[in-house]
């Protein structure tokens, strides 16, 4: 019977993993395919009342159409949606930590369905419905994504790889709006496509009750842990047991690690976890927020201005704009392929023996420093390519963007799970993304600055973003130096212990 239960449990784990990846791939991050959606919305006449004609007096009277105000409105829709998508993670993280998976998912499904229905029944006459619709889709999707992050706990040896795989699927879901764009060009209405997305909420509900836990998936995972339909018949893990296990198993950084904090994380003799406040006040958290915020701002500004940038570089050729928009959306599909590379980088030390006295957390941190550095380097290269006003070069920009984005969010989540206690994961992740959301609001003033004062030329803004892209390198350098310092302190302590033992043995021999 025990063998049968074990086989059933492993099957359930794998079904949870596979269905979670599909959920992230098809639904969770569709809001980031906004560039494809804008193309459809423009064809359907959304915010078209903001376009106006400008007569140009020459040999033959020419009428030009200025749609800069329309572009600004579309940019504002995405700015608000992306802001709420991240800022409300502060609440989302608390809900997840406090009420568990089922409540979080039911809230996410409700918001997601509301958003798709609002967008389905919007029209050119009711363009303003795009604001709540896209925001609800974004927040609902991030809630579904958040509950899938814990699935990595079921596979301890590949935890970071699975976390980044879910992030890659989340990034690739941006291509859903490309599919809608292609279907729209074939005569299928936007409303029909969005009603299908709404109907798919039934799938999310079924998965919530059959393949997801009611509370949370613990880490480390207890033996014979199960959930779903058989949770009452097997070794289950309720919230109270989970808290006790976490307090006993998850410890704060060692004393040498605490020396690097703005305020050392408190710990007692029983090895209890660090407080939420001490985690927030650590340098790890500060540099990680900076690392995430700057790169996220660069990506959000790129996505929100992509349509207007392509129109400028293609001199208004709608055929070329459509071609490059499709190319951008197609590259988003590769996110699910790129993200696991980051996980493999972070898990490359798994299975290898630890150095004498080295903890698993120290080994994880050391591996993460390379991932953090490569992510920052990718963002710098992406920013440089995006700043060069050459249309054909944007193919390379698209590749760098999807590669960097797949590394960014997977590495962000994996680092939080490594550097901080699991009991604060939701709150820390929520606070981090909320702060980054406030910084991401700068995308709209940047857009209006380019359209207004700079006369449509983004050169100076692009240069400023390239300079800002140098700041994220601080984080991997700090983590690397921290790990070297911890290793040096451990070696010094070992040498001191050997010397003390030798002295004690010599003194004992002399006394005898």
N, C-alpha and C positions, 0 to 999 in steps of 0.2 A: 504493500500500500504506500509506503514511504517513497519507493522508487517511482510509482505511478504519479504521486503528488509532485515529485521533483520534476518529472518530465512535463507535467501539465504547467508547473510554475515557469519553467524555462520557455515553454511555448508562449505563455502569456506575456513574458518579458519581451520576447521577439516580436510578437504582434503589437505590443505597445510601442516598441521602437519603430517598426515599419509604418504603423498608422500615424504615429506622431510626425514622422518625416513627411508623409503625404499631406498631413494637415497643414504643416508649415509651408510646404511647397505650393499648395493650391489655394491657400486662403490667408494665412497670417499676415504676410507683408505686402499684400496687393497694392496698398496705398503708395508704395515706392515705385510703382509703374506709372506714376502720374503723368509722365511725359507722353506716353502713348494715349492716355485718357484725354489729355488736353487736345490732341489732334482730333479726336472724335467729338469732343464738346464744341470745338470751333466749327466743325462741319454742321453740327446741330444748332448753331446760332446762339450758344450760351454767351451772355454778356456782350452780344453783338451791338447793342445800343450804345456801347462806349466807343465804337469805331466812328470816325467821321471823315468826310472827304475834304481834300485840300486841292484846289485848282492851281495848276502850275502854268503860268503864262509863257509860252514859247511859240515857235512857228505854228504848231498845232496845239490847241488847248488840251492839256493833259490833266486827268483827274487822278490824284494819288489818295490812297486810303491809309489813314493813320490809326493803327489799332494798339498803340502803346498802352493806353488806359485799360484795354481789355487784357493785355499781357500782365499788367500790374495786378489786376483783379484775380487772375488765375494764380499768380505768384502768391497773393495774399491767402487764397484758399489753402494752398499747400503749406504756407508758413504756419497758419493757425493749426492745421491738422497735425503737422509734424511736431509743433510745440506741445499740444495736448497729448500727443502720442507718447512723449517722453516725460513731460511734467507730471502727468497723472500717474506715472509709475511710482511716485512717492506714496500715493494712496493704494495703488495696486499691490505694491510690495507689502504694505501693512495688512491688507485684506488676505493676501496669500499666506503670510506668516501666522496671522491670527485665526483665520477661518478655514484654511486648507484648500485643497485642489478643487473639490466639487463646487463650493460656493464661488470661487474665483472663475471657474469655467462657465458656470451658469450666468454669471454677470457678463462675461466676455461674449457669450453666444447671444445674449439679449441685445447688447450694444451693436454687435456685428450685424445681426438681422435687421435692427432698426435702421442702421446706416445704409445697407443695401436697398431696403425698401424705400427710404427717403430719396436715394439717388434714382431708383427705378421710376418713381412718380414725379421726379423733377422735370423741368422743361426749360426752353429758352425764356419763357415768360416767368418762370419761377427759378431763375438761376441761383438765387440766394440760398436755396436748399442745399447747394453743394457744400456750404460751410459746415452745417451740422452733419450732413451725410458722410463726407470724407473723414471728419473727426471721429464719428462713431465707428466707422470701419477700421480706422487706425487704432483706436484704443481697444476695441474688441479683439482685433487681431493680435495686439501685443499681449493681451491677457491669455489668449490661447497659447501664444509662444512661451510666455512665462511659465505656464504649467508644464510645458514639455521640456524645459531645461533640466528638471529633476530626473528625467529618464536616464541620464548618464549615470546616476547613482546605482542603477541596476547592473551596470557593467563596469566594475571598479577598475579593471586593468586598462580599459579604453575610455575612461570617463571624459577626459578633455576632448578626445576625438569625436565622441558622440555629441557632446555639447556643441562643438564647432560644426558638426554635420547638420544639426538642427538649425544653427544660425545660417549656414549656407542655403538650406532649403527655404528659410525665411526670406533671404535675399532674392532667391530665384523666383519666388512667388510674384515678384514685380512683373514677370512676363505674362501674368494672367490678363493684364490690361492690353498687352500686345495681341493676345488671342481675341479679345473683345474688339480691338481695332480692326483686325483682319475680318472677323465675322461681320462687323458693321459695314465694311467695304463690300461685302458679299450680299448686303441687303438685310441682314438681321439687325433688329433695333437694339439700342442700348438697354431699353427697358426689359426686353426678353432675356438678355444676358444676365442682368442683375437680379431678375426674379429667380433664375436658376441658382445663382449664388445664395439667395435667401433660402430657397428650398433645401439647399445642402446643409443648413443648420441642423436638420434632423440627424445627419451623420455625426455631427459634433456631439449632439445629445446622447446618441447611442454609445459613442466612444467614452463619454464622461462616466456613464454608469457601468459599462462592461470592462473597460480597459484602463481605467485610471483610478488611483486611490481616493478615498474620501478625504483624508487629511493630507499627508505629504509622504514622499518616499525618503526614508532615512538614509543617512550615510555616516559611518560604514553600515552596510546592509546586514541585518541579522539573518541567521540561518532560517531557511524555509519561509522567508517573508513572502506574503501573497496579498492580493487585493482583488477587487471585482466581485463576481458572483459567489466565489467560494470563500470570501473573506471571513465568514462566520464559522467555517468548518476547518480552518487551518491555523497555523501560527500567525496571527495578525499582529499588527503593531499600532496601538492607539496613540493618541497625542501625548498622553502623560508618560507612557513608556519611552516615547521618542525623546521627550525633553530630558528624562533621566539619562538615557543613553548618550545624548549629545553632550551633556554636562560632564559625563565621565570620560568620553572618548576624545572630544575636540578640546584642545588646549590653546592658549595664546602663544604668540611667538616667544621664543626663549628669552632669557634676561638680556642676552647680547643683542637680540633683535629689538628689544624695548628701548635700548639706548638710542636708536635711530628715530624714535617717534617724537613728534612735537610734544606729546604728553604720553609717557609710557602706559601701555595697557595694563590695568590692574589685574593681578592674579593672586590667588591665595594658595595655601599649602595643599589644598585638595585638588588643585589644578583645574579650577572652574574656568569657563570660557570668559573671554574679554567682554567688557560691557560695550553696548552700542556706541556710547559716547566716546570711549577710548579708540574705537575703530574709526569713527568719523574724524577724530583729531590726529590720526596718524598721518605721516608723510606718504605712506603707501596710498591712502585714500585721496589725498590732495593731488599728488602727481597723476594718479589714474584718472581723476576727474578732468584735469587739464588735458591729458593725453586724449581722452574720449571727446571732449567738448570741441577742441579745435578741429580735429579731423571730421567730426560729425557736421560742424558748420560748413566745412568745405564741400562735403557731399550734398548736403541739403541745398546749398546755394546753386550747385551744379545742376541738380535735378529740377529745381524750381525755375531755372533760367534756360534750360536746355532748348526748349522750343524757340524762344526768342533769339538765342545764340545761333541756332541752326538757320533760322530765317535770315539773320544778318550775314552769316558766312555764305549762304546759298543765294544771296541777293533776291530773296522772296520766292524762289523757285519751289513751289509746293511739292513737286515730284521728288526733288532732292531731299527736301525736309522729311517727307514720308519715308524715303529710303534710309536716311540716317537714323530716324526715330525707330524704325524697325530693327536696324543693326544694333542700336543701343539696347533695345528690349531683348533681343536675342542673346546678347552677351550676358544679360542678367541670369539666364538659364544656367550659365556656367558657375554661378555662385555655389551651388550644391556640390560641384566638383572641386572647387578651389578651397572651400572652407576646411575640409578634412586634412588638407596639407598642414594647416596651422595646428590642428589637433595632434597630428603625428609629430610635429616639432615639439609641442609641449609634453607629449607622452614618450619622447624618445628615450628617456632614462628608465622607463618602467621595465621591470624584469632584470635590471642590472643591480648588483649588490651596492648597498649604500656605504659611504665612507665611514670609518669608525666614529661613532658618536653622532653621525648625521641623521636628522629626522627626515621622514618622508616629505614633510612640508617644505623643508629647506631644499630638497632635491627638486620639488615641483617649482619653487620660486626661481631656482637657478635656470631651469629649462625655460621658464616663461620669459626671461629677459631677452633671449634671442627672438622670440615671437614678437615681443613688444617693439624691439628695434626694427625688425623687418617691416612691420606694419607702418611705423613712422616713415621709413624710407620709401615705401610704396606711395604714401600720401604725398610726399615731397615730389616724386616723379610725376604723379598724377596731376598735381597742381601746376607744375612746369608745362606739361603738355596741354592742359586746358587753357593756359595763358597764351599759347601761340595761335594766332588767328589764321590757321590753315585748315580748310575743311577736311581734306583727306587724312590729316594727322589725327582727327577726332576718333578714327577707328582704334588707334592705339590708346587714346584717352579713355575710350569705353572699356577696353580690356583692363587697363590699370585701375579704373574706377571700381569695376566689379571684383577684381582681385583684392584691392585694398578694403573694400566694404565687407567682403566675406571674412577677411582676417580681423577687421576692426571689432565687429560685434561678437564674434566667437571668442576672440582673445579677451575682450572686456569681461564677458560672463565667466570664462574659465579662470581669469585672474582673481575675480571676486571670490569664487568658490575655493581658490587655493589660499589666498592671503588672509581671509577672515573666517570666523566661525560660521558654520552652516545655519545656526539659529538666527543669525542676522542677515542672511543672504537677501531675502526679499526686501527688507528695509534699506539695506545698503545699496542694492541695485536700484531701487526706486529713488532714493535720494540722489544717487549719482546721475541717473538719467534726467531727474527733475532739474538739477543744476545745469546739465548740458543743454536742456531744453530752453532755459532762460538765455543762454549764450546763443543758441540757434536762432533766436528772434532777430539777431543782427542781419540775417539773410535778407529781410525785407528792406531795411534802410539801405543796405548795400545795393539792392536791385533798383530802388528809387534813385539812389545817387548816380548809378550808371545811366539810367534812362533820362534823368534830369540834368544835373550839373555837368556830367561828363559827356553829354550828348550821345549816349549809346555806345561809347567806347569804354570797355571794362578794363583797359590796360592797367591803370593805377590800382584798381581794386584787386586785380589778379596778382600784381607785384606784392601788395600788402598781405595777401593770403599765402603767397610763397614764403614770405618772411615768417608769418605766424606758424607755418608748417614745420619750422625748425624747432619750435618749443616742445613738441611731443617727444623729442629725443632725450629730454631730461629724465623721463620716467624709466626707460630701460637702463640708462646709465646708472641711475640711483639704485635700482633693483640689483644690478650687477655688482656695484660697489658694496651694497649691503650684504650680499651673499659672500663676497670675498672677505668682508670683515668678520662675518659670523664664522666662516671656515678658519680664519686666522685665530680668532679667539678660542675656538674649539681645540686647535692644535696647541696653542699656548697653554690651555688648561690641562691638556693631556700631558704635555711636557712637564708642567709643574707637578702634576699628580705622580708621574714616574720619578721625578727628582725627590719628592717628599717620601715616596715609598722606599726609594733607595736609601735615603737618609735615615728613615725609621728602622730599616733592616740593619743598617750599619751601627746605629745606636744600640739596637737590641743585642747585636753580636758583641759590641764592646762591653755592654753591661754584664753579659754572661761570662 
